[in-house]
Amino acid sequence: MKFCYEYPHPAVTTDIVVFTIGDQCLQALLIKRNNEPFKDKWALPGGFVDIDEDLDTGASRELEEETNVTGVYLEQLYTFGQPDRDPRERVITVAYYALIPPEKLTPVAASDAAEVKWFALDNLPPLAFDHRAIVDTAQQRISAKTRYSTIAFQFLPERFTLSELQGVFEILLRENLDKRNFRKWILALNCVEETGEIRRNGQHRPAKLYCAKNPDRVDIIK
């Protein structure tokens, strides 16, 4: 049975903030729009949700269509619905974010994206729509989660040193951490374990390699 309503309905989109760490800073994946509105402006990958798909499917599809990125875990971030956020019509967007080690991605512009590129969060270009607010909200979310979860491990390879782990924490928190206190804290949490391997870096002392316990989960730190 079909229903008709006298009231106008908003459209729904999804936008995805994909984060990685490169050049010792947090970076976001952006596309250059190939169509109006905001043609040739940088924006987050995303687009309209099809009438017959759920939000998660729509987000994954748009990410693949515009950047060729697939198989990443997307977590819902927030819903943005200012009436004037899209000049085309009344559009509500559901934002997602993903955390990816850089070696696991090879983004390629596709669909209505003319170009795809990583940008440091401290050097973002002017963004289309309200996408800067979405990026800022996502950055605040992961910074907050860094303090109470093992979200930082999402940016690391399978084996890492404690110095590398501390570096990720410092980038996500945007603050310097005392080396001794950080190591005591992270080891007391029992969320990492030694692999029995070491890594040699030039003339420096060999560093022990660790791995995360439960690497496929973002555990809450007790």
C-alpha positions as CSV (number, residue, x, y, z in Angstrom):
1,M,0.0,0.0,0.0
2,K,1.3,3.4,-1.0
3,F,1.0,6.5,1.3
4,C,1.0,10.1,0.4
5,Y,1.8,12.9,2.9
6,E,1.1,16.6,2.5
7,Y,4.3,17.5,4.3
8,P,7.7,17.7,2.6
9,H,10.3,15.2,3.6
10,P,14.0,15.8,4.0
11,A,16.6,13.7,2.1
12,V,19.2,11.7,3.9
13,T,22.9,11.4,3.2
14,T,25.9,9.8,4.8
15,D,29.4,11.4,5.1
16,I,32.5,9.5,6.2
17,V,35.6,10.8,8.0
18,V,38.4,8.4,7.4
19,F,41.4,9.0,9.6
20,T,44.9,7.8,9.4
21,I,48.3,8.8,10.9
22,G,51.0,9.9,8.5
23,D,54.0,12.3,8.7
24,Q,53.6,12.2,12.5
25,C,50.1,13.8,12.4
26,L,46.4,12.9,12.2
27,Q,45.1,13.0,8.6
28,A,41.7,12.9,7.0
29,L,40.8,11.5,3.6
30,L,39.0,14.1,1.3
31,I,37.6,14.1,-2.2
32,K,37.5,16.9,-4.7
33,R,33.9,17.3,-5.9
34,N,33.3,16.8,-9.6
35,N,29.7,18.1,-9.5
36,E,27.7,21.1,-8.3
37,P,27.1,22.2,-5.7
38,F,30.7,23.1,-4.5
39,K,32.2,21.8,-7.7
40,D,36.1,21.6,-7.3
41,K,35.8,22.0,-3.6
42,W,37.2,19.5,-1.1
43,A,34.7,17.4,0.9
44,L,34.2,14.2,2.8
45,P,33.3,11.1,0.8
46,G,29.6,10.5,1.0
47,G,26.2,10.9,-0.7
48,F,22.5,10.2,-0.7
49,V,21.1,7.0,0.8
50,D,19.2,4.9,-1.7
51,I,15.5,4.3,-0.9
52,D,16.0,0.6,-0.4
53,E,19.2,0.5,1.7
54,D,20.1,1.1,5.4
55,L,22.4,3.8,6.6
56,D,25.5,1.5,7.1
57,T,25.1,0.1,3.6
58,G,24.8,3.5,2.1
59,A,27.9,4.8,3.9
60,S,30.0,1.8,2.8
61,R,28.7,2.1,-0.8
62,E,29.4,5.8,-1.0
63,L,32.9,5.3,0.4
64,E,33.7,2.6,-2.1
65,E,32.2,4.5,-5.0
66,E,34.2,7.7,-4.4
67,T,37.5,6.5,-3.0
68,N,37.7,2.7,-3.8
69,V,38.1,2.1,-0.1
70,T,36.4,-1.1,1.1
71,G,36.3,-3.5,4.0
72,V,36.8,-0.9,6.8
73,Y,34.8,-0.7,10.0
74,L,32.6,2.4,10.1
75,E,31.3,3.7,13.4
76,Q,28.3,6.1,13.5
77,L,29.4,9.5,14.7
78,Y,26.6,12.1,14.8
79,T,23.6,13.4,12.8
80,F,23.9,16.9,11.3
81,G,20.6,18.6,10.3
82,Q,20.9,22.3,10.1
83,P,18.2,23.5,7.6
84,D,20.6,25.4,5.3
85,R,23.5,22.9,5.3
86,D,22.9,21.8,1.7
87,P,21.8,24.4,-1.0
88,R,20.0,21.7,-3.0
89,E,17.2,20.8,-0.6
90,R,16.6,19.9,3.1
91,V,19.2,17.3,3.7
92,I,20.0,15.5,7.0
93,T,23.4,13.6,7.1
94,V,24.4,10.8,9.3
95,A,28.2,11.0,9.7
96,Y,30.5,8.0,10.2
97,Y,34.2,7.7,11.0
98,A,36.9,5.0,10.4
99,L,40.4,4.6,11.8
100,I,42.9,3.0,9.4
101,P,46.7,2.4,9.3
102,P,48.0,4.1,6.1
103,E,49.5,0.9,4.7
104,K,46.1,-0.7,4.5
105,L,44.6,1.9,2.1
106,T,45.1,2.8,-1.5
107,P,42.5,5.4,-2.2
108,V,41.5,6.1,-5.8
109,A,39.1,8.8,-7.0
110,A,35.9,7.4,-8.6
111,S,32.3,8.2,-9.2
112,D,31.7,11.9,-8.8
113,A,35.1,12.5,-7.1
114,A,37.7,14.2,-9.3
115,E,40.5,13.6,-6.9
116,V,41.2,12.0,-3.5
117,K,43.9,13.0,-1.1
118,W,45.0,12.8,2.5
119,F,45.2,16.1,4.4
120,A,46.7,16.9,7.8
121,L,44.0,18.0,10.2
122,D,46.0,21.1,11.0
123,N,46.1,22.0,7.3
124,L,42.7,21.3,5.9
125,P,41.5,23.2,2.8
126,P,38.1,25.0,2.9
127,L,35.5,22.2,2.9
128,A,32.1,22.0,1.2
129,F,28.8,22.0,3.1
130,D,29.4,21.7,6.9
131,H,32.1,19.1,6.5
132,R,34.6,21.0,8.6
133,A,32.2,20.8,11.5
134,I,31.9,17.1,10.9
135,V,35.7,16.6,10.8
136,D,36.1,18.6,14.0
137,T,33.4,16.5,15.8
138,A,35.0,13.3,14.7
139,Q,38.5,14.5,15.9
140,Q,37.0,15.4,19.3
141,R,35.3,12.0,19.5
142,I,38.5,10.0,18.9
143,S,40.5,12.2,21.2
144,A,38.0,11.6,24.0
145,K,37.9,7.8,23.3
146,T,41.7,7.6,23.4
147,R,41.5,8.4,27.1
148,Y,39.2,5.5,28.0
149,S,39.6,2.9,25.3
150,T,42.2,1.1,23.2
151,I,41.2,3.0,20.0
152,A,44.9,4.0,19.4
153,F,45.7,0.5,18.4
154,Q,43.6,0.9,15.3
155,F,46.4,3.0,13.8
156,L,49.3,0.6,14.5
157,P,50.7,-2.4,12.7
158,E,50.4,-5.9,14.3
159,R,53.7,-5.5,16.1
160,F,54.9,-2.2,17.5
161,T,57.2,-0.7,20.1
162,L,56.0,1.2,23.2
163,S,57.5,4.4,21.7
164,E,55.4,4.0,18.6
165,L,52.3,3.4,20.7
166,Q,53.1,6.5,22.8
167,G,53.5,8.5,19.6
168,V,50.0,7.5,18.5
169,F,48.5,8.5,21.8
170,E,50.3,11.9,21.7
171,I,49.0,12.6,18.2
172,L,45.4,11.6,19.1
173,L,45.5,13.6,22.4
174,R,47.5,16.5,20.9
175,E,49.7,16.6,24.0
176,N,53.1,15.3,25.1
177,L,53.2,12.4,27.5
178,D,55.9,11.5,30.0
179,K,57.7,8.4,28.7
180,R,58.1,6.6,32.1
181,N,54.6,7.3,33.3
182,F,53.1,6.3,30.0
183,R,54.9,2.9,30.0
184,K,53.9,2.2,33.6
185,W,50.3,3.1,32.8
186,I,49.9,1.1,29.5
187,L,51.6,-2.0,31.0
188,A,49.4,-1.8,34.1
189,L,46.3,-1.9,31.9
190,N,47.3,-5.4,30.6
191,C,46.2,-4.5,27.1
192,V,49.5,-5.3,25.4
193,E,51.9,-8.2,25.5
194,E,55.5,-8.9,24.5
195,T,56.0,-10.8,21.3
196,G,59.5,-12.0,22.2
197,E,60.9,-10.1,19.2
198,I,63.1,-7.0,19.1
199,R,63.7,-4.2,16.6
200,R,67.0,-2.6,15.9
201,N,67.1,1.1,14.8
202,G,70.6,2.2,13.9
203,Q,72.8,2.8,16.9
204,H,69.9,2.8,19.4
205,R,69.3,0.0,21.9
206,P,67.1,-2.8,20.5
207,A,63.4,-2.1,21.3
208,K,61.0,-4.8,22.4
209,L,58.0,-5.5,20.1
210,Y,54.5,-5.7,21.5
211,C,51.1,-6.7,20.2
212,A,47.6,-5.7,21.3
213,K,45.5,-8.1,23.2
214,N,42.1,-8.6,21.5
215,P,43.3,-6.6,18.5
216,D,39.9,-6.8,16.7
217,R,38.1,-4.9,19.5
218,V,38.2,-1.4,20.9
219,D,38.2,-2.4,24.6
220,I,37.1,-0.1,27.3
221,I,40.0,0.7,29.7
222,K,39.0,-0.1,33.2
